[in-house]
């Protein structure tokens, strides 16, 4: 394989990540609507802690910090999107 082959693999993976990101954000709006209807706050600290623990447990040691950073960012983006979608 040469560099262009590896780059194509990355491009293909990135396309999948973008599709999944879009799906994740759409579900986050559904969650926001549920929370609003049930008078729940957008932030659920215990859920976030559980999720980050799951991420750390699922990854090899050398990727734990990166995975935690990635999911922390995803959750921050999700909360921002949720707040915006329900007018907060």
Buried (B, 14 or more C-beta within 10 A) or exposed (E): EEEEEEEEEEEEEEEEEEEEEEEEBEEBBEBBEEBBEEEEEBEBEEEBEEBBEEBBEEBEEEEBEEBBEEBBEBBEBBBEBBEEBBEE
